[in-house]
Amino acid sequence: MQKLAWFLLGAIALAGVTAIAGVMLLKASADGFSARAKPSAIEAFVARTARGAALPAAAKDKRNPIANSSEVLAEGRAHWADHCAICHANDGSGDTPMGRQMYPPAPDMRTQRAQRASDGELFYIIENGIRFTGMPAWGTGTDQDAQDSWKLVHFIRHLPDLSPGEIQEMEKLNPKSLADLEEEKQEEQFLKGQTPVETKRHDHH
């Protein structure tokens, strides 16, 4: 009787997976595999389930070994502005050109769903990335990188309470594009009384 119950559960699970795969295949055949489309509810559910299954149980239980402090938050904030904000935005919303165009889009790290992740889960994702998303693996196996990742975990916890002043500080630390650097150069030349020399643009098609 017990074997029959397990068999029925397995059959139901297999049917469910087959149905989901069928729906996704039909959607792909209709819309193609463009990353411009918004992920369906089924795709989002599958992605969340796969992410949860991919996290080692031991990783989920890890505690942050670095004590939180204003100095730690400042370091985490600077690291986020320099490395993470291009996709996740300074405020963690994910509302950036890069973040919006990812498939799935970069998540809003201020939400309850994101904040419910354990410290160990956040650390593991920072260090190892997530397959089939735009999240890269930042860890190199060094103690310094691990410490930086743990500091980022503290900063992620702070994102819902980020102040406008902190965001202004982060804007100064964001990587600058060639256009931004050229504009600063021209402003500096103007302030020195020099005639700004425009750099020729080379458009690539």
N, C-alpha and C positions, 0 to 999 in steps of 0.2 A: 504493500500500500504506500509506504514511504517512497519507494523508488518511482511509483507512478506519479506521486505528487511532484517530485523533483523533475520528472520528465515533462509534466504538463507546464511547470513553471519555466523550464528551459524552452519549450515550444512557444510559449507566450512571449518570452523575451526575444527569441529569434524572430518571431512574427513582427514584433514592435520595431526591432532594428531594421528588418527588411522594409517595413512600411516607411520608416523615416528615410532610409536610403533611396527608396523609390520616389518619394516626394522631392528630395533634394536633386535627384537625377532629372526628374521632369522639369524642375525649376531651372536647372542648368541648361537643359536642352532648349528651353524657351528664352532664357535671358543670356545664355553663354556664361563664361567664367570671369566676367568683368569685375574688377575691384571697385567700380563706381557704384554698384548696386548696394543697397542697405541690407545687411545680413538679416535673414528671416528669423523668426522666433525659434524655429527648430534648429537652425544653424547656431544661434547664440546658445541654446541649451546644450547642444552637442559640444560646442567649444568649451563651455564652463565645466561640463562633466569630464571632458578629456583633460582639461587643465588640473582639475581636482584629483583625477586618477593618476596623473603624471607626477604629482608631488609625493616624495617619499614620506612615509608616516613619521619617520624620525625628524624630518625637516620641520614638520608642522609643530612639533613640541619644543623646538629650540627657543631659548629665551635670549633676549638681547643682552650681551655681556657688557655693553658700554652704558654707563650711567648717563642719563639725560642731563643736560645743562644748557645754559644760554650759549656757551662756546661750542658745544656739540651741534646745537641747532644752527648756529651761524655757519659752521663748516658744512653741514648737510645742505643748508640753503644755497651756499656758493656752489657746491658740487652739482646740485639739481639744476641751477641756472646755467651752468656750463655744459652739462652732459645730457640732461633729461628734458629741459624745457622746450627744446626744438620740436618734440613730439607731444609731450604732456602739458605744455604751457607752464609759465611761472606759477600760476595758481593751482595747477594740477587738474584743470578742467579737460585737458586734451583738445581744446579748441585752438588748434594751430593748423596752417595749411598742410603740414606733414601729417599731423595726427588725424585730421579729418579724412585724408585720402587713403589711410591704411585700411586693410580688410582683415579682421574687423577694425573699426576706428579705435584710436587710443582711448582707453577708459577714463572716466572721470574719477580720479583717485580720492576725491572728497566724499563720495557717496558712502552710505552705510554698507553697501555690499563690498566695496573695496576696503573700507576700514575694518570690516569684520575679519578679514584675513589675519592670521596670527603673525607675530613678528618673524617667526621662522619661515612661514610661507613667503612673506615679502622678501626676506633675505635670499631665499632660494631662487625666487624669480629674478631678482636683480643679478645674482651671481650666475645663473644658468640659462636665463631667458625662457621663452615659451615657443615651442615649435609651431610652425604654420601661422605665426603672427609677426608683426614687425618688431617684437621685443627681443633685442639681442642679449647675449650672455656677456656681462661685463666683468665677471670674475676671472682672475688670472692665476689664482691659487696662492697669491702672496698675502701675508698678514696685513699689509697696508691696505690692499684692495678690500679685504674682508672687513677691516675697521671702517673704511669709507662706506661700504654697503650697510653696515649696522647703523652708522650715523644717518644715512639716507632713510632708513626705517623710522628713526625718530622724527625726521623731518616730514615724512609722509603722514605720520600721526598728527603733525602740527598743521597740515594743509587746510583743514576746515576752519582754522582760526588765524590764517595768514592775514596780516594787516596790509593796508595800502602802502605804508612806509616800507615794509619788507619787499613788496613787489617792485617798488621803485629802485631799491638797492639791487635787486636781482636783474633788472633791466640793464644795469651798467655792466653786469657780468655775462650777459648773454653773448654767444659767439656772433661776430659781425660779418655780414656778407661783403662781397667785393664792392657792391654799390654803396653800402654804408661807409666803408673805409675810404672810398673815393670822395664821398660827400664830405667827410671829416677833413680830408686832405685839402679840398677846395676851400672849405671854411677857414682852415688854418692859413692858407695862402692869402685869402682875402683880408684876414685880420692883420697880417703882416704887411699889407699894402701891396702885395704882389697880384698879378693878374692870373686868376685860376686857369690852368691848362686842362681842358677837357680830354679825358681818355677816350679814344675811339672804341666804339662798341663793336663786337664781332658777334653777329647773330648766327646761331647754328640751327639748322633745320633738320 
